[in-house]
Amino acid sequence: MRSAACRPDSEKGSLETMPDFDSSTQTIPAVTGMPRHVAIIMDGNGRWAKKRFLPRVAGHRKGVEAVREVVKACAERGIEYLTLFAFSSENWRRPPEEVTFLMQLFLRALEQEVEKLDTNAIRFKVVGDLSPFDPRIVAHIRRGEALTAENRRLTLTVAANYGGRWDIVQAANRCREEDPGASITEERLTRFLSMGYAPEPDLFIRTGGEQRVSNFLLWQLAYTEFYFTEALWPDFGAEALDAAIASYRRRERRFGRTSEQLREGEPVPQTG
């Protein structure tokens, strides 16, 4: 079964229709040698700065440079979707001065980077609950999304004030609003997830040595391949991305089947 890939448009109260994508629990998605969708938790900015006796904010600034390099590398390698976890719904618990700096850095990046993305045919999207953000940030997000809406070389999604549980709950509530008497099925719920416009991630990367998903894309990571690295995010670039992709290529993606089934004539086609 293919999930209807639509996403809720909170401003219009309607659904934005997108192409359908395979659900890894309903069918067996095609597997390619190059991951179609890469999702990354960018961890380690603060530790990178601490190792250099710098303030944590210096690590966040350096992290923006790493984002530029990884976006460029993904586009050059033909990856179609890149999703970056920039700010979780739990990150509000950090020291107020750090949160304030992160918001300022986000605004500055929006002001400086969106036109470059458009020039390089990259579509820009943000998912998460934007209601707590400064109106200037929200305005720049909406402007960037509108400016780059027709670009298809790479879709760069930034998860900001995002949480996987929040995503599932808001999707369930939208299902109930649409038809209170209908059962909530996987297909219906998927239509309202914030990333309904994208296929499920093939490869999940977390930098910084931690080995957990931290409430990121809980629904979408059902059959994603995980890659953890000790590299701190500011040190993660094109070469490190290639190492993660090489690890992904060595994986046997069974989607519930056995290795014997793959060897006996039911392989997932490897292309790309």
ROSESE-733330 format. One record per residue: x, y, z of N, C-alpha, C, CB in turn; residue in one letter. Coordinates in pm, whole numbers, plus 32768, in hexadecimal, padded with zeros to 4 digits. Each point is the difference from the previous one (the first is absolute). Glycine has a CB too. Layout:
<rs>
XYZXYZXYZXYZa/...
</rs>
This chain:
<rs>
80547F8980007FAC807780008057807B80007F4A7F868079m/809180DD7F398049807D7FFB7FB88067805480587FCA7F1Ar/7FF3807B81387FC5806580567FE880817FB380717F9A80C7s/7F1F80A47F537FE3807F7FBF8059806B803A7F127FBB7FD6a/8146807A7FDB8063806080337FCA808D7FF680BA7F677FBCa/7F0080C180A97FCC8086800A802B803680877F3A7FCF7F68c/80CD80B480A48025803A807F7F9D806B802680F07FCC7FD6r/7EF7804680AC7FA380678029803A808A7FEA7FA07F6480A7p/800F80F67F268025808C7FF47FB6804A806E80287FF07F05d/8021803181677FC0803680767FC180887FE780A27F82808As/7F9680CA7F177FC980857FE67F7D7FF87FB180EA805C8002e/7F0F7F457FA47F897FF57FAD7F9A7F9D8036808D803B7F3Ek/7FA07F7181207FA57F9D80387FDD7F937F9D7FA780AE8092g/80AE7F387F0D7FE67F9C7F9A807C7FAC7FEC7F5980967F8Fs/809F7F0D801180717FAA7FE4804580297F7F7F8F7F46807Al/80F380BB7F8A805180177F89801B7F787FC2806B80D48060e/7F667F177F26800C7F7E7FC0808B7FEE7FC57F0A80017FCFt/81317F8C804D80857FE17FCE7FFD7F737FC4806E809780AEm/7FFC7F407F0A80047F797FC87FFD7F96806E808080597F3Dp/7F4C7F3280A17FFA7F92806080897FBF80117F107FD87FC0d/81077FF280B9807C7FB7801C7FDF7F7D8045808080D88012f/7FD87EC67FDD7FEA7F7D803C800F8006809780517F947F2Fd/7F5780268117800A7FED8091804D7F7F80197F27807D802Bs/81417F8A802680567F8B80187FB97F92804E80C380977FFBs/7ECE7F8780477FB57F9980497F8D7FC87FAE803F806F80D5t/7FA17FD07EBA7F927FD47FAC802F7FBE7F7F7F7980B68061q/81007F687F7680377FC77F8780987FFC800E7F3E80557F73t/81077F7A802780927FFC80038034806C7FA580037F078030i/8031816680078034806C7FAB80797FD37FAF7FAC80A680A6p/80657F967EE680787FE77FB280798037804B7F7D80097F27a/80F27FAE80D1807B80288043806680267F967FD17F6980C5v/806C810B7F4C8065802D7FA28087800980467F52807F7F7Et/81187F7E803480858008803A801B80858044804B7F647F51g/7F768105807F800A8083803E7F7E801B804B809E80557F4Am/7F6A7FC781387F84801A80497FB480747FC280697FAA80D1p/7F1680457F247FAD806A7FC77FE9807180657F907F567F6Cr/8061808381137FE18060806A805E7FE780767F0B800C7FB8h/813F805A806F805B7FFA80727FCC805D806C80C67FC87F6Bv/7F31800781107FD6805180738073800580647F0A7FC27FDEa/811180B380588075801280567FDD804A8080809180017F35i/7F9C7FC8813D8003804B807D808C803C800D7F507F6A8070i/80B781187F8F808180477FFD802C801B80907FC9806B7F1Fm/807E7F36811B80238007808E8095801C80127F447F628036d/80DE80EA8031808C801280258037808C7FF0801B7F197FC1g/7F918148801E8034808A7FF0803F803580817F5180297F53n/80697FC3811C80338032808080817FBE80287F18802F8044g/80F17F4C7FAB807A7FB88024807480267FA57F747F428055r/806E80D87F2C8068802C7FA3803E808380337F897F907F3Ew/802280CD80EF8032807F8033804C7FEE80827F4180747F92a/808A7F3880C6803F7FEB8082808D7FC87FF07F1F7FDA8066k/80F47FCA7F3C80857FC67FE88065806A7FD67F937F2A7FC0k/803C8144800A8057806C7FD07FFE8078805D7FD97FB27F16r/7FEE803A81627FF7806A80647FB7807B7FCA80D57FAC8067f/7EC380397F4B7FAC80687FC67F757FFA803E80837FF77F27l/7F31807580D37F767FFB80307FAC7FA67FA6801780E8805Fp/7F7F7EE27FD97FAB7FA37FB37FCD803F7F7F7FBD7F9480D6r/802980EE7F2E7FC980407F8880607FF67F8A7F81809D8093v/81027F5C7F8980617FF17F937FEC7F7B7FB980A3808E807Da/7F377F0B7FCE7FE37F7F7FC37F8680057FA780677F9280C3g/7F3480B97F677F87800D7FAE801E804A7F7E7F737FFF80D1h/80E180697F38802680477F85804A7FA37F9F800F80D78083r/804D7EDA7FB5804B7FA27FAC7FA37F957FC880CF80298089k/7ECB7FB47FC27FA07F9E7FD17FB5802D7F847FE97FB480E8g/7FFE80CD7F0C7FBF80357F8880577FE77F857F8B80B0808Av/80F97F5E7F85805B7FE47F917FF77F6D7FD6809880B68051e/7F5B7EF180117FF27F727FE17F7E7FE67FB480877FC580CCa/7F1080837F587F807FF17FB8801480227F6D7F7F803880D1v/80C580367F13801780277F7580477F927FB3800B80F08047r/805E7ED77FF6804E7F9A7FBA7FAE7F827FE880CF805C8067e/7EE37F7B7FFB7FB27F857FF17F8E80137F9C803A7FC180ECv/7F8780B27F147F98801B7F9D803C7FF77F737F83809480A4v/80EE7FAB7F4980427FFC7F7E80257F717FD9805880E78027k/7FDE7ECD803880297F767FE37F887FAA7FDC80C1801B809Da/7ED07FF57FA97F887FB27FE17FCD801F7F747FC57FFC80F4c/803A80847EEA7FD180267F7B805B7FC57F947F9F80D3805Ea/80E27F307FB8805F7FCC7F9D7FF57F697FF1809A80BD8036e/7F3D7EFE80327FF87F6E7FFC7F787FCD7FD480AA7FF980B2r/7EFB805E7F317F7E7FD77FCE7F9F7FD6806C80717FBA7F36g/7FAC806581487FA07FE7806C7F8C80627FED80B77FAF80A1i/7ED080207F697F8C80527FDF7FC8804D80787FCC7F5D7F4De/8044806A812B7FC7803E807880687FFC80707F147FBB7FBCy/80FE80B780858057800B80757FB08044806E80D4800B7F71l/7F217FB381027FB480378070805E801180777F2A7F947FAEt/80DE80E68086805B8022806D7FB28024807D80AC804F7F5Al/7F777F7381177FC0801F8080804A8075803D7FB57F0E8024f/801281697FD08045807A802B7FDD8027808F8002804B7F14a/7F807F9F81147FD4802C80847F887FAC8028805580EE7FD9f/7FBB7EC480907F937FA8802A7FA18048805E80977F3B7FE6s/7EF5808C802F7FA0803B805D80367FFB808F7F447FBC7F69s/81207FF080B1803C7FF880858076806180127FB87F128008e/807781287F898073805A800A7FE08085804580567F987F32n/7F29808480E27FDC8077804C80327FF680917F36801F7F6Dw/80EE7F6980BF80317FEC80888090802E80117F657F408014r/80DE80E37F81808A802E8009800780898042803A7F7B7F32r/803F80B280F6800D8085803D7FC3806B7FA680D07FB58077p/7EE780AA7FC37FBC80667FAF805B804B7FA07F61801880B9p/811A80057F728059804B7FA980287FAF7F858056807C80C9e/7FB67EFF7F4780217FAD7F8D7F897FF77FA180A17F7C808Ce/7EE680777FAA7F887FFC7FAC7FF380817FB17F8F7F6880A5v/808881097F9D7FF880817FBC806480077F8E7FB5806B80D5t/80C57F667F44806580037F967FD77FA67F8C80B2802E80ABf/7F197F5C7F737FD77FA57F967F92803E7FAA803D7F3D8091l/7F66810A7FAD7F9780437FB3803C806D7FA67F5B7FCF80B8m/8105807C7F7D804180677FB0804E7FC37F8C800F809280CBq/80337EFE7F51804D7FBC7F987FA37FCA7F9380B17FC380A9l/7EDD80097F7F7F9E7FCC7FA17FCE80727FA77FBB7F4C80A4f/802481267F987FD180727FB3806B802E7F9D7F6D804580C0l/810F7FC37F6F806D802D7FA980147F9F7F8B806F806F80C5r/7F897F0F7F58800F7F9D7F967F8F800C7F9980737F6680A2a/7F1480B17F8E7F8F80117FA4801780797FA67F657F9680A7l/80CE80D57F938017807B7FB4806E7FEF7F987FB5808380C6e/80AF7F2B7F5880777FF97FAC80047F887FA18074807480B5q/7F447F207F6C80147F847FB87F917FDC7F9D807D7FB580C3e/7F0B807F7F4F7F907FD17FAF8014801F7F6C7F69801F80C5v/80C680597F1C801780227F7380687FA47FC17FC580EF8033e/80A27EEA801B80657FA47FCD7FC27F777FE280B2807A8083k/7EF47F5B7FD47FBB7F817FE77FB180087F7E7FF37FD580F7l/7FC780977EF67FB080107F87805780017F847F56807E8083d/811B7FC67F84805E80057F8F802F7F757FD9804880E38049t/7FC37EC5801A80307F777FE77F8F7F9B7FF280CD8039807Fn/7EBA7FF97F677F8B7FAB7FE47FDC7FA68075803E80067F11a/7FD7802A81697FE27FB280787F7F8035803E80F67FD28028i/7EAF7FD47FF37F83802580438015800280967F797F9B7F44r/805180C980FE80108014808F7F7A7FF2804680C680977FD8f/7F3A7F1880937F857FEF804F80257FF880947F8E7F887F3Fk/8014809E811580117FF780917F887FB58038808780D98009v/7F937EC780517F947FB78043800F801280967FF37F577F43v/7F9C80AE81017FFF801180907F958065802780F47FC8800Bg/7EFB804A80757FA0806180358042808980037F8C7F4D808Cd/805081097F18803F80827FF47FC1806B8058803B7FC17F19l/7F5C801D812F7FB78066804C8054804980687F387F787FDCs/812E80488065804E804C8063806A805D7FC47FDA7F448099p/803E80B47EE4806C804B7FC47FDB80927FE9804E7F2F7F93f/80198125806C7FEF808C7FDF7FBE800C7F7680CB803E808Dd/7ED5801D7F637FBD80107F7E8061801A7F8D7F3C80568079p/81357FE97FA2806280187F9580387F7C7FCB803B80DD8068r/7FDD7EC47FF380337F7E7FD57F977FB87FAC808F7FF280CFi/7EF5800F7F5E7F957FBD7FB67FEF803F7F767F8C7FC780D9v/807B80BE7F217FF180447F7F806F7FD67F9F7F9280C28074a/80E97F367FBE80707FD77FAA7FF17F6E7FD4809580A78076h/7F387F067FE37FE97F747FDC7F9B7FF77F8F80347FB780EBi/7F5B808D7F247F977FFA7F9A8033803A7F7B7F50801380B4r/80FE80587F558038803B7F86805D7F9C7FBB7FEE80E78066r/806A7ED87FE9805C7FA07FC77FBB7F897FC280A6804880A6g/7EF37F877F9B7FB47F8F7FCA7FBC80267F7D7FDC7FA980E9e/7FEB80CF7F127FBD802C7F86806380167F8E7F4E806A808Da/81247FD37F948065801E7F9A80357F827FBE803D80CC807Fl/7FD67ECB7FCE80427F867FCF7F9F7F8F7FE080C680418086t/7EBA7FDA7F7C7F9A7F967FF9800B7FA97F837F6D80938084a/80C17FA57F0E80047FB47F8380847FB77FEA7F6380A67FA2e/80FE7F6D80B680837FC07FF07FF97F6C8022807080DA8035n/7FDA7ED47F817FF87F70801680887FBA80027F2380087F92r/814B8041806480827FBD800480147FB98085805E80AD7F63r/7F807F96810A80097FCA80877F988047805580F87FC97FE7l/7EC27FEC806D7FA6803E80618044800080887F337FB57F7Ft/80EF80C280B2803E801180827F938023806580DB804C7F98l/7F117F5C80C97F9E801880698049801980837F557F6F7F8Bt/808680FC80B88034801F80847F927FE6806680A180AE7FA2v/7F797EFA80BE7FA17FE5806B801D806080737FEB7F0A7FBDa/7FB7814F805F8013806880657F898001805F8088808B7F5Ea/7F957F6E81247F987FEA80657FAC7F887FD87FFB80F6803Bn/804C7EA17F9E7FC17F857FD080127F928067802880447F10y/7F737F6780FC80097F8680507FAF7F937FBD801F808680D4g/80167F007F2B7FBA7F927FBF7F797FE3803E80DB7FA27FC7g/7F1A806680BD7F807FE780407F9D806F7FDF80757F8680B9r/7FBB80F67F487FAB80707FD67FCA7FE77F748084809F8090w/7FD27F337F167FD97FEB7F757F8F7F997FF780E9803A7FB6d/7F257F5880927F9A7F967FFB7F7D8031803D80B57F51800Ci/7F5480F780647F87803080437FB680657FA8806D7FDB80DFv/7FDF80847EE57FBA80637FAD7FC27FBD7F8680A080B2804Eq/7FA17EE87F7C7FC77FB97F8E7F807FB5802980E67FE97F9Ca/7F1D7FD880DA7F887FBA80307F8D8062801680927F52806Da/7F8C81227FCA7F97806580157FC780307F7C8071804680D4n/7FE47FC97EC77FCF802A7F7D7FA77F957FC180CF808B7FE1r/7F577EF680367FAA7F937FD07F768008804080CA7F6F7FDFc/7F3480A880A27F81800780497FAC80777FD1806C7F9280C6r/7FD680DF7F207FB880757FCE7FC57FE77F75809880928087e/7FB27F257F267FD27FE57F797F847FA8800080EB80157FAFe/7F157F8280A27F8F7FA480067FFC7FC08089800D7FD47F06d/7FA9806781597FFF7FCC808A7FD37F70800C7FD380E58048p/7FDE7EEB7F5A7FCC7F78800C80577F957FBF7F2380658006g/81437FC37FB380537FA07FB680737FCF80577FC3806F7F28a/80657F1680BF80747FC98047807F80477FCF7F8C7F20801Bs/80D480EE803F808280397FDA80597F8E7FD17FE980C080A7i/802D7F3B7ED880567F9A7FC58089803A7FE27F377F8D7F9Dt/8128801B8044808680307FDD7FFB805B7F8880637F2F805Ee/7F5080AB7F3E7FF980507F867FC6808A801C7FE77F2F7F7Ae/7FAE80D880D67FC580828020805F805680537F1C7F977FF9r/8123802B806A8059804C80578076803A7FB37FBD7F6F80BFl/807A80417EE78074802B7FB47FE2807D7FAE804D7F147FF7t/7F3980FB7FDC7FDA80767FB180158081804D7F5A7F757F88r/809D808580FD8006807980518085801380487F0B7FEC801Cf/81527FB87FD680828014803C804780777FBE800F7F098035l/8044813A8017803C807B7FCE805D7FE97F8A7FEF805B80E5s/80437F2A7F0B80577FE27F8F7FBE7FA27F9D80C480228094m/7EBB7FEC7F5B7FB97FAD7FA0802C80157F707F428005809Ag/810780687F4D802E801E7F7980807FB57FDB7F9780DF8016y/80A27ED5804780827FBF7FE97FF67F6A8017807680D38043a/7FDC7EDE7F7880077F71801F80407FEB8089800F7FC97F0Bp/7FDD7FC3812E803F7FE08080809980047FF07F377F708045e/811180BD8022809280037FF3803B7F757FE9800380C78095p/805E7F317F13804C7F857FEB80717FF680657FC680047F0Bd/8077806E81148076800480567FF0806C806980907FAC7F43l/7F80802D813B7FFD805D8071808E800980377F0D7FC88037f/812580B37FD78086801780347FF68053807F80647FF57F17i/7FE77FE2814F800D8056807580948012801D7F227FB1805Er/810880CB7FAA808B801F8021800E80108097802080707F20t/805C7F99810E801A8020808C80097F8A805F7F8E80CF7FD1g/80647EB77FFB80157F8A80537F877FCB804B80DF80538016g/7EB57FFA7FF37F887FCE80437FB67F9F7FA57FED80D68085e/7FCF7EC87FB67FBB7F9A7FB17F6E7FF8802A80D77F7F7FE6q/7EDE80E87FF57F70800480187FC1805A7F98801F7FD880F9r/7F5C80207EF97FBB804E7F9A7FC8808380367FC77F2C7F8Dv/803280E480F77FDB807F803F7F7F803B7FC880F280298027s/7EA87F847FCD7F7B80307FDA7FFD803A7F727FD3802E80F2n/80817F9E7EB7800A80327F767FC17F9D7FA080D2807C803Af/7ECA7FAE7F7B7FC37FB07F957FDD7F73802F808180867F5Al/7F3E7F6F81187FE37F7D803A7FB07FA77FA28007806980E0l/7F987FCE7EDD7FAE7FB27FA380507FD97F857F3180768052w/811A7FEA7F7980407FEE7F7E807A7FA580047FAE80E07FC6q/808F7F0B80AF807C7FB280087FE97F6A8011806B80C88061l/7F1D7F087F857FDC7F75801A80647F9C7FC67F1280488004a/81187FCC7F7F805E7FA47FBF807B80487FC87F3F7F6E7FC7y/80E2810180768076804C7FD7807F7FBF80347F7780D37FFDt/80F57F357FB680827FD0802D8043806C805480177F6E7F32e/801F806B8144803C805E805E809880017FF37F3F7FDD809Df/80FB809B7F6D8091800F7FFC80278065806B800A7FC87F07y/8047800C8159802F8057806C809680167FF07F497FAD809Cf/80E180CE7F79808D80217FF2802F805480767FEB7FF57F06t/80927FF98122803A8050806B801F808F7FD2805F7F2E8062e/7FA580E87F1D802180857FCD7F9C8066803480657F9A7F31a/7FCD80D680FE7FA9806D802B7FCF804A7F84807C801780DDl/7F0B80207F2B7FC280377F88805780657FB67F287FDB806Dw/811C80837FD58052805F7FB3806F7FBE7FAF7FCD80A680AEp/80597EDF7F7680687FB77FB67FC67FA37F96808E800C80CCd/7EEF7FF17F287FBF7FA37FA27FF080477F797F857F8980BEf/80BA803C7EDB7FF9803C7F7C7FE97F987F95809580B5804Dg/7F947F697F397FE67FA97F8F80417F7680117FF180CB7F6Fa/80897F3380C580457F8080137FB97FAA806780D8806D7FC4e/7EFB7FD180A87FB67FB580677F7A7FD07FCA8071808780B2a/7F4F7FCA7EFC7F837FD57FC180177F877FA87FAC80EC8006l/80C17F157FAF801E7F8D7FAA80177F8180528064809D7F58d/7FD97F71811E80147F8B80567F7A7FC8802F80DE805D804Ba/7EC47FFC7FD47F7A7FD380297FB97FBA7F8D7FF480BC80A5a/801A7F7B7EE37FC07FC37F8B803F7F797FE27FCD80E47FA3i/80B67F11806D80447F807FEA7FCC7F96806180CC807A7FAEa/7F1E7FAD80CF7FC77FA480627F737FD77FD7808B806A80B5s/7F287FF47F1C7F777FE47FD280017F9B7F8E7FB880E68044y/80A57F297F6080067FA57F8B801C7F708029804F80BF7F76r/7FF17F2F80FE80207F78802E7F8B7FBE804980EF80458012r/7EA8800480087F8F7FCB804B7FA87FA67FA8800480CC8092r/7FBF7ED27FAD7F9F7FAC7FBC7F75802D802F80A47F3A7FEFe/7F1581097FBC7F7F803A80267F927F9A7FE3805380EB7FD0r/7F807ED280997FA47F8F7FF07F6E8025800E80B37F708054r/7F2E80FB7FF57F75802A80167FA97F8C8032801D80AD7F4Cf/80157F0C81187FB57F94803E80197F777FC67F5880A6802Fg/80EA7F527F5E801C7F7F7FC380817FC580377F8780487F30r/809C7F4280A5807B7FBF802B806C800F7F977F7B7F5E8088t/8101808D7FA1806E80037FA07FEF7F947F968097805A80B3s/7F337F337F777FEB7F927FA27F9F80287F91802D7F5C80B8e/7F6B80EE7F6B7FA2802D7F9A804480597F997F477FF280A8q/811180637F86804780567FA3805A7FAF7FA37FF980B880A9l/80477EE27F90805B7FAE7FAE7FB67FA27FA380A6800E80B7r/7EDC7FD47F687FB67F9F7FB17FA280407F9B80107F6680C1e/801081137F177FB480387F917FA480728021800E7F277FA2g/7FF9811080D87FAD8071802180548078802C7F497F638041e/812080BD7F738054807180297FBC80867FE980C97F777FCCp/7F5880E980877FD8808A7FE3806380357F9A7F9B802580E9v/803680107EA7805D802D7F97805F806B80327F547FC97F55p/812D8025808F806780628025802380507F83805D7F6B80BAq/7F8381147F44801F80567F8F803A808180347F497F9A7F74t/80E580B88033802E8085802680918003802A7F1B80338045g/
</rs>
